[in-house]
Every structure is written in C-alpha cells, then in structure tokens.
Amino acid sequence: MKKGSLSINSENIFPVIKKWLYSDHDIFVRELISNGCDAVTKLKKLSLMGEFDEPDEPYRIDVIASPDNKTLQFIDNGIGMTAEEVEKYINQIAFSGAAAFLEQYKDKATEEQIIGHFGLGFYSAFMVADKVTIESLSYKQDAEPVYWECENGTDFSMDKGDKETRGTVITLYLNEDSYEFANEYRIKEVIDKYCSFMPVEIYFTNADAPAKDEEEKATEAEASEEATAETDETKDAAEKKEKEAPKPLNTTTPLWTKHPNDCTDDEYKDFYHKVFHDYKDPLFWIHLNMDYPFNLKGILYFPKINTQYDNLEGTIKLYNNQVFVADNIKEVIPEFLMLLKGTIDCPDLPLNVSRSALQNDGFVKKISDYITKKVADKLSGMYKIHREDYEKYWDDINPFIKFGCLKDEKFLEKMKDFCIYKNLEGKYLTLPEYLEAGKEKYENKVFYVTDEVAQSQYINMFKEEGMDALIMTQTIDSPFITLLEQKNENVHFYRIDADLSDNFVDESLSEETAKDYTDKLTELFKKALDVENITIKVEALKNKDLSSMLTLSEESRRMQEMMKMYGMAGMGMDPAMFGGKGETLVLNANNNLVKYVLDNPDGENTPTICCQLYDLAVLANRPLSADAMTKFVARSNEILSILAK
C-alpha cells in the first residue's frame, strides 16, 4: 500500500474550487461523466488503431445512487488506469503544477472557473464529497487493479484493488450539504442538464430501490398462472414489457450530428420541443454542418414569439464534443442571434480551464462570422426563392433581422435589400419599391404608422388621397428607422401624424385669410382651454367632415421619445428648445363646427365646442389623461342634452 499527502496544501486548493463553484456545485456530475466518456473514447481509438480488440458488451456509463448510504457512483467500461497512471493523472498532474496555478488564480476565484485544469475536473468531486474512492482496471493485458482513496482532500492511500472488469468506478461519499445528489430525481435532473447528448450511453440505478422478496415473487408467479384467461395479445404485450431493457438517460446521436438531408421536419420539431420545452412549433431552422476550416455542427431555430408576452431572450446551448458547456456564450453567438433558440457543437472551441468560458481568440470571431453568414444566406435565399414563405414569417422574424442590422455591419450589408415592410393595404414592399411607387406624391419621404388604432384617422386620410405608409409598430422600429436614414441618403421618415401634406389641402383659403383665422382661433382656444402655450393652424382640408386634428413634428416627437427613454421627461425640458416645432392643433376652415366658432366668438356654446374640438383631436392621436377624459365625458353629456332640447 502507498500512502501520502497531496503535494500542495489542500486547505488552499479545495476552498478555491468550492468558492467559485458555490452556485454551480452540481457541475461535478458533468466533469465525472465527461471523464468516463473520455475513457471510452480513448479505448475506441485504440481499437481503430488495432491495439485493442473490442469486446461484445456495449460501452456505457452507469450512475448508481444510494440514498441510504449517501453515496454516488460513476462507473465506465473505458480504458481504465494502472497504478502508474493513477499516480500520474490523479496524484501528480493535479498538484505538481498547482502551486503556480493557485498563485495565478487565487484572486480570480469569482471570475474564472478552475475545474478542468491540471486534472482538477476529477477533484470537483470534493465539492460534494467528504471521501472519494477510485477502483480501476486498465485494458492492458496482465494489468493489476488499483484502489485509491482520499478523505477530505488531504491524505490519500493507494493499493492493489480487486476490480475484475475493465474500466473505472468512482465512489463519492457525499457530505452533509450534498445529500440531495443521492436523490434519484435530483441526480437525473442534473444529468439531463449537462449530459443529455454525451456520446456514451448513461444509465441510472437506484441502489436502494425496493427489491422483491421471495414471498412477492411467489405471489406474482401464482397470479401469472391464474391469468390463463388472458388473450394471447395481452400475454405477448406483458412478456415484452417484462423483458424490456432499461433505457439510457441520454441521446448519443443528437440531431445536429446527422446530415441535414437525413433529418425530417418532424424530427427537427420534436428535437426543438424536447430541448427547449416550447410547445409552439418553430417557424423554421438552419442546420449548421461545417468541417473546414473548423468543425462546427448545430441547429438554429427561429421561434414564434409573441412580443407582448414572451421573453425576447432566446437560448443558444453550446456544446463541446456533445458535452454541455453553457447557455448563450456571447463570444461565439452574435448578440442579435441571442433571440434565437438552438444548439451549437464545436469541438475546436478554445475553452478556458473551466470548459464554460472562452479564451479571447481570433478563432472564436471566425465562428461568430460564420454563423452570421449562414443565417443571412438562409434568409436571403428564402426571400429570393420562397418569397411567399418569407412574407408569411416576416412579422415574426423581423425583430431578429432588424436587431441584427443594428448590431452587425456585415449582417446589415447582406440583409439591407431583403428587409420588407407591410403597407396600408397589407402588402409587403421593400423600401425602394415604396419610394418608387410614391415618388410623385412624396418624393423621398417615407410615412409610417406606429399604432394602427390610434392613428386610424390619419390612415383613412392617406387612403382617401391614394397615399401609402409603412406599418412599423414594434419597439425596435424606432432605432431601425434612424439606421435606415443613415444608410439611405436624402431619405427621411415621418410618422403619419407628423405634419399635413399638401395633398390633403385645397386652395380655397388665401394666405392672408388663413392668418386672420389663425389669430382669431388661437385667442379663442387659449381662453377656452385655459392654456397659454398652444399652436393653432387653420387649413382648408378637402375632407369637410374632419373638424380638427393634431400634428407633431417628427423632430420634436423623436426628441420627446429620447427624453423619455433617458428619464428626462417631466424635468421641465421643452423639446422646442432643441429646435422642434412641438404639437399643433390643425382646424379645418371647411368644417361647420370650426365655421361656427369663427362666426360666433362670443357665443354661449363656443368655449364648449373649442374644448370638444381639442379633445377630439387628441383622442385621434393618443389616449386622454384621466382628468381630461372625465371632463370630456361630462362635456359630451352636456352637448347631448343641448341637442335633445
């Protein structure tokens, strides 16, 4: 027997492990099962090289939990270890260079995970165990089994073991804070989290599951004999169920490992539902399959999102040789694709010591660029070949595309010609198509709608005049409009209620008369509304039924939105100080109510009509405040009472 103390002060190393991984202490399961997978993979390679004759039994990893004994075992039938290899890989590598390693990382324990470096993946077991044992038998002919034991991460002993089959058994004697991992439900949950797609089958056994005693077996045999009345079909089904072998917890060949031509739509959807627990079908997907200049496989899904209720943050699961690494590592996945859901498996990833963070490396940037290109190619190809499908998906996918254009210059260059917009008739147009169709009426102006209900009055005016506007109702449209203006010289966007186009006005009102009317009505409305700062504009609108409307210059509205976004609203800052014209009440000189006010400035009902005209204009633009709505309802009742007399 060999005994010894670890060559570095363990009271330094294990607190570092535990401190960093305090919130992720279940990660030891991934590390130990990964070690088992590595052991099997090495043996498979030796077999391919002709240095090992594969046995008939399949490769597997077994996880055995004993809730009664508070133990957890990880068993593989891989390459195994000799005593010399245990000495090298467990006793020496982990600690021979650990002094310098600890010196480098001790102050970064909350920044960089250290599991996986200098053999420390195995030592993650001590996060949850007071005592750990290893039983191993190498594949080598005439190898002797070895037994290794370490308690509290301080002193170890190593001796000849009694294991008779090839492979390794690691037994964890769980500490008091970690008994949960002996619970069948809990350990299966962790295996599902980290090991769902590992390349070796993983089986679980509850060592303390109730065993059938002789009396139970006899009772079952007697019941079986009495069941002679059952049909042959029922008997066959029962026998089949009895003989059914236990199923592995993982899938060793996940969908992304297959060639796209070998995958069906149903398989893609089933995989999506299983991995992301989303009951809705994805819109479509992109299967990544690349061997050169780096190895990368994966599937990216465009989910159907309800922007009002769904979380806009997606989930990109990153794998390394089918071993789960992390969710949404931004170095690999472009920020705008974080809205997607998917799996990426890249064995060539330059992971740091933890396997769950990336080194800052030019290679990582190449992967990110490749993924961006594949997404752009898929979308542009759909636009060119399946325009109808592209339009069908547009309302759901446009947040992804617009966000990508805002965040990634290369993606913008690839996608700018494939951005489409719904117009007032519900048809989809590109920006050049919209400008070409309206060049005679509004030249390089692009009108847009942000709220189809609130701006319905303006929409109707546009339709009556044969003018068009684009529907841009999403939050992301505001910065996207700014981007479009930057990238399209001389093109300017105006919300549909920003100003009155000359198309809506007839020429019956002279400039002098309009000024005279404006002066009169400004005075009347100031007095009726009891406000000093109000801008009145009198126009002769073609639609005589339209009495009043509000306009707000595009510049002022954008400034107000910016002030609101940065918390500057309500601080006494007038948007007009930045050059904006502010809000304007437009009154129609061709409307009978406006004419009545002009003809009866001192009339008994004139103040009531002025207030009503203003509120009606506001209602067609935005909701009234609570106080204004109360007054509006009372005034409406008053007007109805007058009419009823």
N, C-alpha and C positions, 0 to 999 in steps of 0.2 A: 504493500500500500504506500502511496505517496501522499504526503500532507504538505501544506504550505500556506503562506499568507499571500494575498494578491500583492503584486509588486508596487502598487501605488496605494496610498492611504484611501481606503474605500469610503471612509466617512466624508471624503471630499467629493468623490465621483458620483455616488448614488443620490445625494441631495440635489446635485445639478440635474440629473436625469428626472427626478421626481418633481423638481420645481418647475422645469419648463413644461413638462407634460401633465401638469396637475389637472388641467381641464380636459385633456385627451388621454387619460390614463388607459383607455381601452385599446390604444394603438398597439400594445404588446401582442394582441391577437394577430394583427396583420404581420408583425415582424416575425413571430414564431412560425406561422403558417407559410410565410414567404420563404423562410429558411428551409422548410420542408419541401416546397416547390423547387427551390434551387437544387436541393439534394437529388430530387428525381430528375430534373433537367440534366444535371451533370452525368447521371447514370445513363440516360438516354443517349447522350453524346458519345459516351464510351462505347455503347452498343453499336452506334453507327460507324464508329472507328474500328469495330471488330475486336475491341478489348474486353468486351463483356457479352455473355450470352444471356439474352433476356429470358426471364422465367415466364411461366404460363400465367401466373397471377397478375392482375392489373395493378398499375401504380395507384396509390391512394394516400390520403392523409386522413387520420382519424383524430377527432377531438372527443375526449371522454371526460365527462364531468361527474364528480361525486359530491352532491350536496351534503351528505352525511359526514364525509371525511374532509370536506372543504378543500378538495384537490381538483386540479385541471391538468389533463394530459394531452400532449400533442405528439402524434405518432406518424412517422413516414416510413415507407419502404424504399427509400432512395439509396444514395451512395454509402451512407454510414461513415463512421470515423474510427481510426485506430487510436491507440493511446498517444502516439506521437502527434497525431492530428489534433486531438483534444488539447494536448499541451500547447500546440502552436496556435490554433484558432480560438481557443477559449481562454487559456491562461496567459498567453504571451501577447498576441496581437492586440487584444483588447486593452492591455495595460502597459506594454513596453513603451509605446509612444504616447501614452495617455497623459503623462506629466506635462509635456509641452502642449498637448491638445487642451488640457484643462486650463492651462495658463492663458491660452488664446481665447477660450470660450467662456470662462467662468463669469465674466462680467456681462456676457451676452445671453445669459441663460433664458431671458424672456424674449429674446429676439430670434434666435436660431436654434432649431431643434437639433439635438446631437445624436439621437438614435440613428444607427446605421453607419457610424464612423468608427474605425478601429475595432470592428466586430461588436460594437455596442448594441446592435439590433437584438442579439440574444439577451443582453443584460437588461433590456426593457422589462423582462420577466420580474426583476426585483422591485419594480414599481408596485406590484400587487402581491408578491410572494415573500414570505419570511425565509423560505427554504426552497431550493431548486435542485433537482437531480437530473442527470443525463445518463441514459443507458444506450449504448451504441455498438453496432457490429458492422465493420467495413465489408464491402463487396469483395475485397481482396481474398484470394484463396489462403486458407490457413490463418486468417486474421483472428485475433483473440478479442472477445467482447471487452468493453471498458465501461466502468461505472464512475461517475463524477458527481460530487455533492458539494453544495455550498450553502451555508446558512448565514442569513443577514448580510450577505455580500462581503464577508470579511475573510473567513478561513475556508479553504476548500480541501477536500480529500479525493484521491483518485486511486482506483484499484481495479483488478480484473473483475469483470462482470459475469453475469450468467445468461445474457441475452442470446437466444439461439437463432433468431432470424435477422436477416439483413435490414439495416435502417437505424433510426434513432427514436428514442422515446424521451421526451422532456416532461417532467412532472413538476407542477407548481403547487406548493403548499401555501394556500392563499392566506394573506394576513387579514386581520380582523376587519379592516376597512374595505376589503375587496371580496367578501364572501358572495357578493352579488354575481360574480362571474362563474360560480358553480351552479347558478340557476339556469335551467335549460332555456327558458325564454330569453333571458338576458344574453347568454353567450351566442345563441342563434342570431339574435338581433345584431350583435357586433360582427359576426361572421358575414351576415348579409350586407352590412355596411361596407366592409373592407375587402371581402373575398368572394363576392358574387360571381366573378368571372375568372378566377385563377385557373391556370391550365391543368391542374391536377384535381381529380375528384376529392371532395371533402365530405366526410361522413361524421355524424354526431351520434354519440351514445350516452344515455343517462345510466351511469353505473348503478344507481340506486333505484331504478325503476322496479316496481313490484314484480318478483318472479313468481311463476305459477308453482304451487306446491303439488305434491303427489295427489292429494285429495281433489284439487281443482282439475288436474289432468284426467283423473278417473271419471269425474263428473262430466267433463267435456266429451270423453270417449263414449260414455253411456248415452249422452244426448245425441251424439253423432249416429249411433246405432239405431236410435229411435226415430231418426229423421228419414226413414225409408220411403215415406210417402211423398218426399220432395221430388220435383221433376228433375230430369237429367240436366236440364239447362241450369237450374238453380244450383245443383251439385257442382257442375263444372265451374260456375262463377265462384262458388265458395272455395273450391280447391285452388283456383287460380289466385284468389286473394290471399289464401294461406301461404302459397308458395312465392308470392310477390317479394322481390328483393328490396332491401332498403334503398331509398333514393338519395343521391348526393345533394348537398345543400347548394351547390354552385353549378353554373353552366360553364363547361370547359371550352366551348367554342361559341363565344358571343357573336351576334350577328355581324359586327364590324369586321370580324376575321374572315368572313366569306366574301367572295367576289360579288359585286352588285348584280351581275346577271343571274346569280344563283339565288337571289332573295326576292320574295314575293311582296306585294303591297301589304297583305295581311300580316306577314312576318314583321315588316317594319312597324306596323301599327301595334302589334302585340308587344314587341320589344319596347316601344315607347310607353305603352300603358304600364308595363311591368316595372321599368326602371324609374319612371318619373311620377308614377301614381296619379296620372292625369286621365280622367275618364273621357275627356274630349279627344277626338282624333286630331292629329297634327294636320296642318294644311298640306305640306309636302316636306321633302327631306333631301339632303345632299349626302351621298355616300363618298367618303374620302378614302382613297386607296392609292398610296404612293410608296414606291420602293427606292426611288432615286431623286435627288441626291441624299435624301434621308428617308427612313422608314416611318411612315405615319398612316394609320388607319383610323376610321371613326365614322360617325353618323351625326349630322347636324339636323335638327328638326326645327321647322318654323311652326310654333304652336299657335292655336287660335286663341286670341286674347281679347277679353272684354276690358277695355281700357278704364272703364268706370270702377270695376270691382277686382280685377286680377292684379296680382303683383307683377310689375313690368320687369322684374329681375328674373332672368332665366336660370338655368343650371347647366353648366358645362362640366361634366365629370372627366377628370384627367386620370389616365392610367399609364403605367409603365410595365410593359410585358404582362398585361391583364391584371396587374396589381393596382388597386385603387390608390391614388396619390392625394388628390384634393379636389374640391369644387372651385371652379372659376378662378384659375390662376391667370392673372391679367397679362403676364409676360407672354403667354402662349396664345391666348384668345384675345383678339382685338376688342376693345372696350364695347364697341357698338354691338358685337355679337354676343355679349353677355345677356342680351334679351332672348337669345335662342336657348333651346334645350338640346343637349347632345352628349356624346361620348367621344373622347379623343384618346387614342393609344399610340404613344410614341416611345419605343424602346431606346431611342438615341438621345432622349432628353438629358441635358446636363444637370441632374438633380444635385442639390447640396447634400450634406451629411444626413439630412432628415428624410429624404425622398419626398418631402412635401413643400419644398420651396426650390426655386430655380436660381441657378447662377446667372449673373448678368452676362449674357453671351450673345455674340452675333448670330449664332446658330438659332437661338430662340426667336430672334427677329425674322429670320428666314421662314420659320414655321408659321409665324403670325401672318406674314405677307402671303404665303401660300394659301392659307385658309381664307384670307380676304379675297384673293384672286378666284378661288373655287366658288365662293358664294356669288361674286359678281358675275362669273361665267354662267352659273346656273340661272340667275335672274335675267340676265340679258338674253340668254338662249331661250328662255321661256317667253320673253317679250317678242322675240323675232319669230319663233316657230309656233308657239301656243298663246297668241295674244289674248284669246278669249279667256283662257285659264288665268293668265296674268292679271287681267282686269277683274276677274272674279275674286282673286286673292288680294287685290290691291288694298282694300280698306283695312285688311288685317296685317299686311306686310309692310305698308308704307312707313310705320314708325321705325322699323328696323332700318329701312333704306335711308330715310331722312337722317336718322341718328348717325348712320354710317357715313353719310356725305358730310355731316357737320364735324365728325371726329377724324376722318381719314381722307386725306387729299387724294390718294391713289384710288380709293373706292369712289370718291366723287367723280374723278375723271372717267372711270369706267361706267358709272351709272347715270351721269347727268342727262344723257339722251334718252334714258329709259324711265324717267320719272313721269308719271301721268297724273292728271287731275280731273276730278269729276266736275262737269259744268252744271248749269241750272237745269238742263234737260236730262241730267243723269248719264250723259255720255262722257267717255274718257278722252282727254286730249293731252298732248304734250304742250309744253309752253310755246314752242314755235308754231304749233297748229293753232293755238288760241290767238296769238298775236297776228297771224296771217288772216284769220277769219274776221278779226275786228279792226284791221289796220285803218279802214276808212272812218270808223266811228271813234276810236280811242287811241289810235297810233300805238305808242309804246307803253300805254297804261294797262296795268293788269288789275282788274277789280276782283275782290274775293269776299267770301261770306264766312263769318266765324260762328254764327248762330242762325240757323235757318228759320227758327220760330221768331226770335226777337227781331230779326231783320226782314221779316216777310213782306212788310210794306215796300221796302226798297227793292226787294226781289221782284215783286209784281210790277213796279215802275220799270225796271230793267227789261222784263219780258215784254211789256207793252211797247217799248221802244225798239224791240229787236236787239237788245244788247245782252251780253253774256258776262258771267262772272264764274270764278272757280270756288268750289266748296273746300274750305281749309279750316276745319273745326277743331283740330287737335292741338294740344298744348305745344307740341314740338314745331307746329307750323310757324309760330312767331319768329324764332331764330332762323328757321329754314328760309323764310321769306327774305330776311336780311342777307342770307348767304346767296340766294338767287339774284338779288340786286347787285351784289358784289361781283358775281360771275357773269352777269349779262349787262353790259354797258348800255346806258340810256333807257333801261327798262325799270319802271317804278311801279310798286304795288300800292293800291289804295283800297281800303275796306269799302264795301259797297255804300256805307253811310258817311263816307269821309267828306264828300262835297257834292254839290249838284252839277251834273253835266249839262252842258248847253242843249243836249238832246231833249231834256225834259221841259225846256222853257220856250214859250212862243215870243214873238217880237212885238206884242201889243202894248207893252209898257215902256215908255221912254225913260231914259236915264234920269232926267230931271224929276219926272213923276215918281219914279221908284225911290229917289232920295227923299222926296217930300213925304211919301207914305212911311218910309222907314223912320224918319224923325218923329212923326206923329205916333206911330205904333210903339216905338221904343219908350216914349214918355208914358203912354197908357199902360203898357205891360209892367214897367218899373213900379208904377203906382199900385196896380192890381196885385202884383206878386210880392210887393214889398221887398224888392231887391234892387240893388244899385248896379251890380255888375251883370248885365245881360246884353248879348249881342243879337240884334234883330236884323233880318234881311228879308226884304219883300221882293218876290219874284212872281211873274205871271206864268204859272205852271199849266201845261197842256191839260192835265187831269183836274177838272174843276171840282171834283168830289173830294180832293185831298186838301184839307184846310191848313195843316201845319206839320212840320217835321223838323227833326234835329239833325244837324251835321256836326262832325268833329274832325278837324283836320288830321290827316294821317300822322303828321309830325307830333302834334300835341297828344294824340292818343298813345302813340308809341312811348312818348316821354312819360305819360302817366303810368303806363304799364311798367316801365323801367323803375320809376319811383316806388311803385307798389311792391315790385319784386325785391328791391333793396331796403324796404321798410321805411321809405322816405315819405310815403303818403300820410297826410294828416299832420305834417310838420309845418304847415303854413307856406309851403313852396308852391308857387303858381307855375304851371307848365308854360304859361305865356312868357315867363322870364327867360325861357330857353329858345324863344323865337316862335313858339306855337301860337296859332290863332285862337285856340280854345273852342268852346262849344257855341254853335249858332242856331237860333230858332228861326227857321225859314217859314214865312207866312205867304200863302197863295192869294195874290190880288184878284184872281178869278173866282175865288170861293165866296159863297154868300155870307158865311159867318164872319169872314175877315172884312168883307164889304160893310156888313152891319156895324162892326166896331169902328171902322173908318167914318161911317156916316153918323154914328151916334156916340161920340166920345164921352158924352155926359149921361148916357142912357142908364136907366136903373139896373139893367142886367149886364151892362158892358163889363164890369170887373169880373163877374161870374164867368162870362164867356172867355175872357182873357185867360183866367186861371185854368179853365177846362181845355182850351186850345193848347196851352203849355203842357198840361199833364198828358193829354192825348199824344203829343209829340214825343214825350219822354217814354210813355208806355210802348210806343212802336220802336223804341231804341234800347230800352233796358227796364228792369223792374223799378217801380216806385219805392221810395223809402216807406217805412211803416207809418210815419206821421203823414206823409203825402198821400198814401193810399187811403188812410182814414178820411182825410179831407176830400179826396176825390170821390169816394163812395157817398159821403154826405152831400156833396155838391151835385152829384148825378141824381140823387133822390130829389133834391131841390128843383133841378131842371125838369125832371119828370112831373113833379107836382105842378109846376107852372104850365106845362103843356097840357096837363089834364084839366085845367080850369076851363 
